[in-house]
């Protein structure tokens, strides 16, 4: 096995299964931390709005667009780099960078400054998933990749849940406590101090990756990728890739939008205290979200072993179909108890796509192009999902109803429109995706 450009020669023996799962655990820790950094904003809406004097729509831009625009756009060049250089080093640099930028949110003195620092967080986090997906594709065989990706993707609900649960426990202090004197920094409002607490520990995770994770041997030398080969691959399978990207982007729009606004929805609609709303949502996100991901990975791997070449798209479509009535019903529920019950079921059904979406791309893409394919997927899915999801719900609320209490209708309308369209797109892509999988199996045989 030839060495990767810029990386010392590596023992090409297949890594042990135990070590491969250890790498998944370390990457899961990094992914979890990234979502803690992202999601803490959803529980700090009140104090940040009050301190900076901004609207729901401006707040949604901090939660979505400010992060997503550079997170998505820089994924392409970073994916290109991950296809050619050591992926481990890229991950280490990214984790360290986003951790420092998260901590720097504490020092932002105005809306523009906080917006710019959130962009910096997105730049750092853009390094992780393209490189991590590519590494896992080399650590695991095709028939086990769905479960490995699902476990890695638990970082999404786990990180979000930790942020929400932990945030719910300190939100009273954050909203009512006095400024805190921090050595060298002076007096900081409690919401600012929160960013220091969650940002700086990321440097320890960066060190863990650097010291314990080995760069896996690639199945193909990176230098074999010809100029223009990535574009040629996209042109060879346009329907399969478009269906995957289009269907997943709309699922992501609903999920990111809901995750940004559900705590405020429970507070505004049912007068539930924000700490209580965050605690309920955090527990549902961490527990049910992790369960949904594992179920989805198991379903996809099982269907694939049974000969369903379109197994992964089928699971994503099931996600969209099940989630539609659950989230619409949650938003329009007559009582908090019913809303919470539907929310819990929604977080279980709405996360079965998580690891499956990434594994699907690894199944159809040549090894030397995987990081770029993942980066392109994140570019589109995050610009639509993370960039537009929180803002779409806020705009329906602000412009359609001119009433903060109408947030429930924004959630219902966006869900009812986006998810059925997603299911239609995914259905149209089943046969093309199956053909792309068969072509990939022939290449690897």
TORRO-330482 format. One line per 10 residues: number of its first residue (from 1); their letters; for each residue x negated, y negated, z negated of N, C-alpha, C. Coordinates in steps of 0.1 Angstrom, whole numbers. Each point is the difference from the previous one (the first is absolute). Example, Ala and Ser with C-alpha at 12.3 -4.5 7.8 and 13.67 -1.06 7.14 Angstrom:
1	AS	-132:57:-78:9:-12:0:-9:-12:0 | 4:-11:7:-9:-11:0:8:-11:-8 $
//
This chain:
1	XXXXXXXXXX	-9:12:0:9:-12:0:-9:-12:0 | 2:-9:10:-8:-12:0:4:-10:-10 | -9:-8:-5:4:-10:-10:7:-11:5 | 9:-7:-8:7:-11:4:-9:-12:1 | 2:-9:9:-8:-12:1:-1:-8:-13 | -12:-3:-4:-1:-8:-12:1:8:-13 | 1:14:1:1:8:-12:-10:11:1 | -6:4:-11:-10:11:0:7:13:4 | -8:9:5:6:13:4:6:7:-12 | 11:6:2:8:6:-11:1:15:3 $
11	XXXXXXXXXX	0:8:-11:2:14:1:13:3:6 | 1:7:11:12:2:8:9:11:-5 | -4:6:-11:8:11:-5:14:-6:-5 | 10:8:1:13:-5:-3:1:-3:-16 | 4:-12:-4:1:-2:-14:9:9:-7 | -2:3:-13:8:9:-7:14:-6:-2 | 10:8:-2:14:-5:-1:1:-8:-13 | -7:4:-11:0:-7:-12:-6:-14:1 | -11:-1:8:-6:-14:1:9:-8:9 | 6:6:11:9:-8:8:11:-6:-7 $
21	XXXXXXXXXX	6:8:-10:11:-6:-8:-5:-10:-10 | -13:1:-4:-6:-10:-9:0:-13:8 | -5:0:13:0:-12:8:14:-6:1 | 10:9:2:14:-5:1:3:-8:-13 | -4:6:-12:3:-7:-13:-7:-13:-1 | -12:-1:4:-8:-13:0:7:-10:9 | 3:4:12:6:-9:10:14:-4:-5 | 7:9:-7:13:-3:-6:-1:-11:-10 | -11:1:-9:-2:-11:-10:-2:-13:7 | -8:-1:11:-2:-12:7:13:-5:6 $
31	XXXXXXXXXX	8:9:6:13:-4:6:10:-5:-11 | 0:7:-11:9:-4:-11:-4:-14:-5 | -13:-3:-1:-4:-13:-5:4:-11:10 | -1:3:13:4:-9:11:15:-4:-2 | 8:9:-3:14:-3:-1:4:-7:-13 | -8:3:-10:2:-8:-13:-3:-15:4 | -10:-2:7:-4:-14:4:11:-6:8 | 6:7:9:11:-5:9:13:-3:-8 | 4:10:-8:13:0:-5:3:-8:-12 | -11:-4:-7:2:-8:-12:7:-13:2 $
41	XXXXXXXXXX	-1:-5:12:7:-13:4:15:1:-2 | 6:12:2:14:1:0:6:-2:-14 | -8:2:-10:5:-3:-14:-5:-14:-5 | -8:-7:8:-4:-13:-4:7:-11:8 | 11:3:7:7:-9:8:4:-13:-8 | 6:3:-12:5:-11:-8:-11:-10:-4 | -10:5:-7:-11:-10:-5:-8:-6:12 | -2:7:11:-7:-6:11:8:-11:7 | 13:3:2:9:-10:6:1:-12:-9 | 1:2:-13:1:-11:-9:-12:-9:-1 $
51	XXXXXXXXXX	-12:7:0:-13:-7:-1:-3:-8:13 | 3:7:12:-4:-6:12:11:-8:7 | 13:2:-5:11:-7:6:3:4:14 | 2:13:2:2:6:14:13:7:0 | 5:4:13:13:6:2:-2:15:1 | 11:8:1:-1:14:3:-7:3:13 | 2:-7:10:-6:2:13:-15:-2:-1 | -4:-11:-7:-15:-2:-2:-6:11:-8 | 7:5:-10:-5:11:-8:-1:13:8 | 10:2:9:-1:12:8:-12:0:9 $
61	XXXXXXXXXX	-4:-12:4:-12:-1:9:-12:4:-8 | -1:-3:-13:-11:5:-8:0:15:-1 | 12:5:-2:1:15:-2:-2:8:13 | 3:-7:11:0:7:13:-10:-5:10 | 4:-11:6:-8:-5:12:-14:-4:-3 | -2:-7:-12:-14:-4:-3:-10:12:-1 | 5:11:-5:-8:12:-2:0:7:14 | 11:2:6:2:9:11:-7:-5:13 | -1:-13:2:-5:-5:13:-15:4:2 | -8:-2:-10:-14:4:2:-3:14:-4 $
71	XXXXXXXXXX	8:6:-9:-1:14:-3:3:8:13 | 9:-4:8:4:7:12:-10:-3:12 | -3:-13:2:-8:-4:11:-14:5:-1 | -6:0:-12:-14:4:-1:-1:15:0 | 11:7:-1:-1:15:0:-6:5:13 | 3:-6:11:-5:5:13:-16:-1:0 | -6:-11:-2:-15:0:0:-6:9:-11 | 7:0:-11:-5:9:-11:2:15:3 | 11:3:7:1:14:5:-10:4:10 | -3:-10:9:-11:3:10:-13:3:-8 $
81	XXXXXXXXXX	-3:-8:-10:-12:2:-8:0:13:-7 | 12:4:-5:1:13:-7:-2:12:9 | 3:-2:13:-2:11:9:-14:2:4 | -9:-10:-3:-14:0:4:-10:0:-12 | 4:-4:-11:-9:-2:-12:5:8:-12 | -7:0:-11:3:7:-12:13:-6:-6 | 10:8:-1:13:-4:-5:-1:-3:-15 | -8:8:-7:-1:-2:-15:-5:-15:-3 | -10:-4:7:-5:-14:-3:10:-10:3 | 8:2:10:11:-10:4:10:-1:-11 $
91	XXXXXXXXXX	4:12:-6:9:0:-11:-5:-6:-12 | -13:2:-3:-6:-6:-12:1:-15:1 | -4:-5:11:0:-15:2:14:-6:0 | 9:7:5:14:-5:0:6:0:-14 | -2:11:-8:6:0:-13:-6:-11:-9 | -13:-2:1:-7:-11:-7:6:-13:4 | 1:-2:13:5:-13:5:14:-4:-5 | 9:10:2:14:-3:-4:2:-2:-15 | -9:7:-8:1:-1:-14:-4:-14:-4 | -11:-5:6:-5:-14:-4:11:-10:5 $
101	XXXXXXXXXX	6:2:11:10:-10:5:12:0:-8 | 4:12:-5:12:1:-9:-3:-8:-13 | -12:2:-5:-3:-8:-12:-1:-15:2 | -3:-3:13:-1:-15:3:14:-6:1 | 10:8:1:14:-6:0:2:-8:-13 | -7:4:-11:2:-7:-12:-5:-14:0 | -8:-3:10:-6:-14:0:6:-9:11 | 10:6:8:6:-8:10:9:-11:-7 | -2:-13:5:6:-11:-7:13:-5:7 | 3:6:12:12:-5:7:4:11:9 $
111	XXXXXXXXXX	12:-2:7:5:10:9:-9:4:11 | -6:-11:6:-10:3:11:-12:8:-4 | -5:-3:-12:-11:8:-5:4:14:-3 | 11:3:-6:5:13:-3:2:8:13 | 6:-7:10:2:6:13:-13:5:6 | -10:-9:0:-13:4:6:-7:12:-8 | 2:0:-13:-6:11:-7:7:13:2 | 13:0:2:7:12:4:-4:5:13 | -3:-9:9:-6:4:13:-13:8:-2 | -8:-5:-9:-13:7:-4:3:14:-5 $
121	XXXXXXXXXX	10:1:-8:4:14:-5:3:9:12 | 7:-5:9:4:8:12:-12:4:8 | -10:-10:2:-12:4:7:-7:11:-7 | -2:0:-13:-7:11:-7:8:13:2 | 13:0:-2:8:12:0:1:6:14 | -3:-8:10:1:5:14:-11:11:3 | -10:1:-9:-11:10:2:4:14:-3 | 10:1:-10:2:13:-6:6:11:9 | 12:-2:4:8:11:6:-6:5:13 | -4:-9:10:-6:6:12:-11:9:-3 $
131	XXXXXXXXXX	-9:-4:-9:-12:8:-4:4:13:-7 | 10:-2:-10:4:11:-8:7:11:8 | 10:-5:9:7:10:8:-10:8:9 | -10:-7:5:-10:7:9:-8:10:-8 | -4:-4:-12:-8:9:-8:9:13:-4 | 12:-2:-4:8:11:-4:3:9:12 | 1:-5:12:2:8:12:-12:9:2 | -12:-4:-5:-12:9:1:-1:10:-11 | 6:-3:-11:-1:8:-12:11:12:0 | 11:-2:7:11:10:-1:4:5:14 $
141	XXXXXXXXXX	3:13:0:6:6:13:14:-5:3 | 4:1:12:12:-6:5:12:4:-8 | 1:13:-3:12:5:-7:1:-4:-15 | -11:-6:-5:0:-5:-14:0:-15:-1 | -1:-7:11:-3:-14:1:12:-8:-6 | 12:5:3:12:-7:-5:0:-1:-15 | -3:10:-7:-1:0:-15:-11:-9:-5 | -12:1:6:-11:-9:-4:4:-15:2 | 6:-3:12:4:-14:2:10:-4:-10 | 9:9:-3:11:-3:-9:-5:-4:-14 $
151	XXXXXXXXXX	-10:8:-5:-6:-3:-13:-7:-13:0 | -8:-3:11:-7:-13:1:11:-11:0 | 11:2:7:10:-10:1:8:-3:-13 | -2:9:-9:6:-2:-13:-5:-13:-7 | -11:-5:5:-5:-13:-4:10:-11:2 | 9:1:10:10:-10:2:10:-1:-11 | 8:11:-3:9:-1:-11:-6:0:-13 | -12:6:-2:-6:0:-13:-6:-14:-3 | -6:-6:9:-5:-13:-2:11:-10:-2 | 10:1:8:12:-9:-1:6:2:-14 $
161	XXXXXXXXXX	2:13:-3:7:3:-13:-8:-5:-12 | -13:2:0:-9:-5:-11:1:-15:-1 | 0:-7:12:1:-14:0:13:-5:-6 | 11:7:3:13:-4:-4:2:3:-15 | -4:12:-4:1:4:-14:-8:-9:-9 | -13:-1:3:-9:-8:-8:5:-14:0 | 4:-5:12:4:-14:1:13:-2:-8 | 9:10:-1:12:-2:-8:-4:-1:-15 | -11:6:-4:-3:0:-14:-7:-14:-4 | -5:-7:10:-7:-13:-4:8:-12:6 $
171	XXXXXXXXXX	11:2:7:6:-11:7:6:-10:-10 | 4:4:-12:5:-9:-10:-12:-9:-4 | -11:5:-3:-12:-8:-3:-4:-9:11 | 1:6:13:-4:-8:12:9:-12:2 | 13:2:-3:10:-11:3:1:-9:-12 | -3:4:-12:3:-8:-12:-12:-3:-8 | -11:7:2:-12:-2:-8:-7:-13:3 | -9:-5:-9:-7:-12:3:-13:3:9 | -6:-10:5:-13:2:7:-10:7:-8 | -9:8:6:-10:7:-7:-14:-6:3 $
181	XXXXXXXXXX	-8:-2:-10:-13:-5:2:-10:12:4 | -5:-1:12:-9:10:5:-14:-6:1 | -10:6:-6:-14:-5:1:-4:-3:14 | -6:-12:2:-5:-5:13:11:-5:9 | 12:5:-2:11:-3:9:10:-10:-6 | 0:-1:-13:8:-10:-7:14:6:-2 | 10:-9:-1:14:4:-2:7:6:13 | 5:12:-1:7:6:11:14:4:-4 | 10:-3:8:13:5:-2:0:15:0 | 9:6:-8:0:15:-1:1:7:14 $
191	XXXXXXXXXX	8:-5:9:2:7:13:-14:0:7 | -8:-11:-2:-13:0:7:-9:11:-7 | 1:1:-13:-9:9:-7:3:15:5 | 13:2:4:3:14:5:-8:4:12 | -3:-10:8:-8:4:12:-15:4:-4 | -5:-6:-10:-13:4:-5:0:14:-5 | 11:4:-8:1:13:-6:1:11:11 | 7:-3:11:2:11:10:-11:0:11 | -7:-11:1:-10:-1:11:-13:5:-3 | -6:-3:-12:-14:3:-3:-2:15:-1 $
201	XXXXXXXXXX	9:8:-6:-3:15:-1:-2:7:14 | 4:-7:11:-3:6:13:-15:2:3 | -8:-8:-6:-14:1:2:-5:14:-5 | 6:5:-11:-4:14:-5:4:10:10 | 12:-1:7:4:9:10:-10:0:12 | -4:-12:4:-10:-1:11:-13:7:-4 | -4:-1:-12:-12:7:-4:2:16:0 | 12:4:-4:3:14:1:-1:6:14 | 6:-7:9:-1:4:14:-14:1:5 | -8:-11:-3:-14:0:4:-8:11:-5 $
211	XXXXXXXXXX	2:4:-13:-8:9:-7:4:15:2 | 13:3:3:4:14:0:7:5:12 | 3:-9:10:7:5:12:-11:1:11 | 0:11:7:-9:3:11:7:-3:13 | -7:-5:10:5:-2:13:1:14:6 | 12:4:5:2:14:5:-6:0:15 | -5:12:4:-4:2:14:12:-2:9 | -2:-8:11:10:-2:10:1:12:9 | 12:3:4:2:12:10:-6:-3:13 | -2:-13:3:-6:-5:13:-9:-11:-3 $
221	XXXXXXXXXX	-11:-1:6:-9:-12:-2:7:-12:5 | -2:-11:-8:7:-13:4:-5:-5:14 | -12:3:3:-6:-5:13:7:5:12 | 8:11:-1:6:6:11:12:-8:5 | 5:-10:-7:11:-7:4:-4:-10:11 | 6:1:12:-3:-8:11:7:-13:-1 | -5:-10:7:6:-13:1:14:1:6 | 9:-6:-6:14:0:5:8:13:-3 | -7:9:-7:7:13:-3:12:-2:-9 | -1:-9:-10:12:-2:-9:12:-5:8 $
231	XXXXXXXXXX	-2:-10:9:11:-5:8:5:11:9 | -9:8:6:5:11:8:8:10:-8 | -3:3:-12:8:9:-8:13:-6:-3 | 1:-13:-3:13:-6:-2:9:1:12 | -6:-2:12:8:1:12:4:14:4 | -8:10:-6:4:14:3:12:5:-8 | 3:-7:-11:11:4:-9:8:-12:-4 | 6:-8:9:6:-12:-4:13:2:-8 | 8:10:4:13:2:-6:-2:5:-14 | -9:10:-2:-2:5:-13:-5:-10:-10 $
241	XXXXXXXXXX	-10:-8:4:-6:-10:-9:10:-11:-3 | 8:-4:11:9:-11:-2:12:4:-10 | 4:12:2:11:5:-9:-5:1:-15 | -12:5:-2:-6:0:-13:-1:-14:-6 | -7:-9:7:-2:-13:-5:13:-8:-2 | 9:1:10:13:-7:-1:9:5:-11 | 1:13:-1:9:6:-11:-6:-3:-14 | -13:1:-1:-6:-2:-13:-1:-15:-4 | -1:-8:10:0:-15:-3:13:-4:-7 | 11:5:5:13:-4:-5:3:7:-14 $
251	XXXXXXXXXX	-5:12:-2:0:6:-13:-8:-9:-10 | -12:-4:4:-8:-8:-8:6:-13:-3 | 7:-6:10:6:-13:-3:10:1:-11 | 8:11:0:10:1:-11:-7:3:-13 | -10:9:0:-6:4:-13:-8:-11:-6 | -8:-7:8:-8:-11:-6:10:-12:-4 | 10:-2:8:10:-10:-5:7:3:-13 | 4:13:-1:7:4:-12:-10:0:-12 | -12:4:2:-9:1:-11:-4:-15:-5 | 0:-9:9:-2:-14:-4:11:-6:-8 $
261	XXXXXXXXXX	13:4:3:11:-8:-5:9:8:-9 | -1:13:-2:9:8:-8:0:-5:-15 | -11:-3:-6:0:-5:-14:9:-13:-1 | -2:-9:10:8:-13:0:14:3:3 | 3:10:9:14:4:3:7:4:-13 | -6:9:-7:6:5:-13:2:-12:-10 | -9:-9:0:1:-11:-9:11:-10:4 | 1:-3:13:9:-10:4:14:5:2 | 1:13:3:14:6:2:6:5:-13 | -7:6:-8:5:6:-12:-5:-6:-13 $
271	XXXXXXXXXX	-7:-12:1:-5:-7:-12:-9:9:-8 | -7:10:6:-9:8:-6:-13:-7:-3 | -5:0:-12:-13:-7:-3:-11:5:10 | -8:-9:4:-11:4:10:-9:11:-6 | -4:-1:-13:-8:11:-5:7:14:1 | 13:0:-3:8:13:1:1:4:14 | 3:-9:9:1:3:15:-13:6:5 | -11:-7:-4:-13:5:5:-4:13:-6 | 4:3:-12:-3:13:-6:8:11:7 | 13:-2:2:8:10:7:-6:2:14 $
281	XXXXXXXXXX	-3:-10:7:-4:1:14:-14:6:1 | -9:-4:-10:-13:6:-1:0:15:-2 | 8:5:-9:1:14:-3:5:7:12 | 11:-5:7:5:6:12:-10:1:11 | -7:-11:1:-10:-1:11:-11:10:-2 | -6:0:-12:-11:9:-3:4:15:0 | 11:3:-7:4:14:-1:7:6:13 | 10:-7:4:8:5:11:-8:-2:13 | -8:-11:1:-8:-3:12:-10:11:2 | -7:4:-11:-10:10:1:6:13:4 $
291	XXXXXXXXXX	12:3:-6:7:13:3:4:0:15 | 5:-11:5:4:-1:14:-11:2:9 | -12:-5:-3:-11:2:9:-4:14:0 | -1:7:-11:-4:14:0:11:9:7 | 12:-3:-2:11:7:7:-2:-2:15 | -2:-12:5:-2:-3:14:-12:7:6 | -11:0:-7:-12:7:5:2:15:1 | 7:6:-10:3:14:0:9:3:12 | 11:-8:2:9:2:11:-7:0:13 | -8:-10:2:-7:-1:13:-10:12:3 $
301	XXXXXXXXXX	-8:3:-10:-9:12:1:8:13:3 | 11:1:-7:8:13:2:6:0:14 | 6:-10:4:6:-1:14:-11:2:10 | -11:-6:-2:-11:1:10:-5:15:1 | -2:7:-11:-4:14:0:11:9:7 | 12:-5:-1:11:8:6:2:-3:15 | -9:-9:6:0:-2:14:6:-13:5 | 5:-8:-10:6:-13:4:-11:-10:2 | -3:-3:13:-11:-9:3:4:-14:-4 | 12:-3:0:5:-14:-4:4:-1:-14 $
311	XXXXXXXXXX	-5:9:-9:4:1:-14:-2:-13:-7 | -11:-7:2:-2:-12:-8:9:-11:4 | 4:-2:12:10:-10:4:14:4:-5 | 3:13:-1:12:4:-5:2:-4:-15 | -11:1:-7:1:-4:-15:1:-15:-1 | -7:-7:8:2:-15:0:14:-4:3 | 6:7:10:14:-3:4:9:3:-11 | -2:11:-7:9:4:-11:-1:-11:-11 | -12:-5:-2:-2:-11:-10:10:-12:3 | 0:-4:13:8:-11:4:15:3:-1 $
321	XXXXXXXXXX	4:12:3:14:3:-1:5:1:-14 | -8:6:-9:4:1:-14:0:-13:-7 | -9:-9:3:-2:-12:-8:10:-10:3 | 6:0:12:10:-10:4:12:-1:-10 | 7:10:-2:12:-1:-9:-5:-3:-15 | -11:5:-4:-5:-1:-13:-3:-15:-4 | -8:-6:9:-3:-14:-3:11:-10:3 | 9:3:10:11:-9:2:10:2:-12 | 2:12:-5:8:2:-11:-5:-6:-13 | -14:1:-2:-6:-7:-11:3:-15:0 $
331	XXXXXXXXXX	-2:-6:11:1:-14:1:14:-5:-3 | 10:8:4:14:-4:-1:7:6:-12 | -8:8:-9:6:7:-11:8:-9:-9 | 11:4:-6:8:-8:-9:-6:-1:-14 | -9:8:-3:-6:-1:-14:-15:3:1 | -7:-4:-11:-14:2:-1:-3:15:0 | 8:8:-7:-3:14:-2:1:7:14 | 10:-3:8:0:6:13:-11:-4:9 | -4:-13:-1:-11:-5:8:-13:7:-4 | -2:2:-13:-12:7:-4:-1:14:5 $
341	XXXXXXXXXX	12:7:-1:0:14:4:-3:1:15 | 6:-9:8:-3:0:15:-14:-4:3 | -6:-9:-8:-13:-4:1:-10:11:-2 | 3:8:-10:-9:12:-3:0:10:11 | 12:3:5:1:9:11:-6:-6:13 | 1:-13:2:-5:-7:11:-16:1:0 | -6:-2:-12:-14:1:0:-5:14:2 | 8:10:-3:-4:14:3:1:3:15 | 11:-4:6:2:3:14:-8:-10:9 | -2:-12:-5:-6:-10:9:-15:1:0 $
351	XXXXXXXXXX	-6:10:-7:-15:1:1:-5:13:6 | 9:8:5:-5:13:6:-8:-3:13 | 1:-12:5:-8:-2:12:-14:-3:-2 | -4:-4:-13:-13:-6:-3:-12:7:6 | -4:12:-5:-11:7:5:2:6:13 | 12:2:4:4:7:13:-4:-10:11 | 3:-13:-1:-3:-9:11:-15:0:3 | -9:0:-10:-14:0:3:-5:13:5 | 6:11:-5:-4:13:5:4:2:15 | 11:-6:4:5:2:13:-10:-6:10 $
361	XXXXXXXXXX	-6:-12:-4:-10:-6:9:-13:8:1 | -4:7:-11:-12:8:0:2:12:9 | 12:5:1:3:12:8:-1:-2:15 | 3:-12:4:0:-3:15:-12:-7:5 | -9:-6:-9:-10:-9:4:-14:7:-1 | -8:-1:11:-14:5:-1:-8:-5:-12 | -8:8:-6:-7:-4:-12:-7:-13:1 | -7:-3:11:-8:-12:2:9:-12:2 | 13:1:1:9:-12:1:9:-1:-11 | -1:8:-11:10:0:-10:1:-13:-8 $
371	XXXXXXXXXX	-11:-5:-4:1:-12:-8:6:-12:7 | -3:-1:13:6:-11:8:15:3:2 | 4:12:1:14:3:1:8:-4:-12 | -6:4:-12:6:-3:-13:0:-16:-1 | -10:-6:4:-1:-15:-1:11:-6:8 | 2:5:12:10:-6:9:14:3:-6 | 2:11:-6:13:3:-6:2:-9:-12 | -10:-3:-8:2:-9:-11:2:-14:5 | -6:-4:11:2:-13:5:14:-2:3 | 7:9:7:13:-2:5:10:2:-12 $
381	XXXXXXXXXX	-2:11:-8:9:4:-10:0:-11:-12 | -12:-5:-2:-1:-10:-11:4:-14:4 | -2:-3:13:5:-13:4:15:0:0 | 6:11:4:15:0:0:5:3:-14 | -6:10:-7:5:4:-13:-4:-9:-11 | -13:-2:-3:-4:-8:-11:1:-15:3 | -3:-3:13:1:-14:4:14:-6:1 | 9:8:5:14:-4:2:10:5:-10 | -3:11:-6:10:6:-9:5:-9:-11 | -9:-4:-9:4:-9:-11:6:-13:5 $
391	XXXXXXXXXX	-6:-6:11:5:-12:5:14:1:7 | 2:12:7:13:2:6:11:0:-10 | -2:6:-11:11:1:-11:1:-14:-6 | -11:-8:-2:1:-13:-5:7:-10:9 | -2:2:13:6:-9:10:15:2:1 | 4:13:0:14:3:0:7:-6:-13 | -7:0:-11:5:-5:-12:1:-16:0 | -12:-6:4:-1:-14:0:9:-7:11 | -2:5:12:7:-6:11:14:5:3 | 3:12:-3:13:6:3:10:-3:-11 $
401	XXXXXXXXXX	-5:-1:-13:9:-1:-11:-2:-12:-9 | -12:-6:1:-4:-12:-7:2:2:-15 | -2:12:-5:3:3:-14:-10:11:-5 | -8:-3:-10:-9:10:-5:7:13:-5 | 13:-1:-4:7:11:-5:4:9:11 | -1:-4:13:4:8:11:-11:9:5 | -11:2:-8:-11:8:4:4:14:3 | 11:5:-6:5:14:2:4:1:15 | 6:-10:6:5:1:13:-12:-1:10 | -10:-7:-3:-12:1:8:-6:14:0 $
411	XXXXXXXXXX	-1:7:-11:-5:13:0:9:10:8 | 13:-2:-2:10:9:7:-1:-2:15 | 0:-12:5:0:-3:14:-12:5:7 | -12:-4:-6:-13:5:6:0:15:1 | 4:7:-10:-1:14:0:10:6:10 | 12:-5:1:10:5:9:-3:-2:14 | -8:-10:3:-4:-2:14:-13:8:4 | -10:-1:-9:-13:5:4:-1:16:0 | 6:6:-10:-2:15:-1:7:8:11 | 13:-3:4:6:7:11:-8:-2:13 $
421	XXXXXXXXXX	-5:-12:3:-8:-2:12:-13:9:-1 | -6:1:-12:-12:8:-2:3:15:4 | 12:5:-5:3:14:2:2:2:15 | 6:-9:7:2:1:15:-14:1:7 | -9:-9:-3:-13:-1:6:-7:14:-3 | 0:4:-12:-7:13:-3:6:12:7 | 13:0:2:6:11:7:-5:0:15 | 0:-12:6:-5:-1:14:-15:5:1 | -7:-1:-11:-14:4:1:-4:14:-3 | 10:8:-4:-3:14:-5:-7:8:11 $
431	XXXXXXXXXX	5:1:12:-6:8:10:-13:-5:5 | -2:-13:2:-13:-5:4:-11:2:-11 | 4:-1:-12:-9:3:-11:-4:14:0 | 9:9:2:-3:15:0:-10:3:11 | 2:-7:12:-10:2:11:-14:-5:-4 | 0:-11:-7:-13:-6:-4:-7:9:-10 | 7:7:-9:-5:9:-10:-6:12:8 | 8:6:10:-5:11:7:-13:-3:8 | -1:-12:5:-12:-4:7:-12:-1:-9 | 3:-5:-12:-11:0:-10:-5:14:-4 $
441	XXXXX	10:9:-2:-4:14:-3:-8:6:11 | 3:-3:12:-8:5:11:-14:-5:0 | -2:-13:-3:-13:-6:-1:-9:6:-11 | 7:4:-11:-8:5:-11:-2:15:0 | 7:7:10:-1:14:0:-13:5:7 $
//
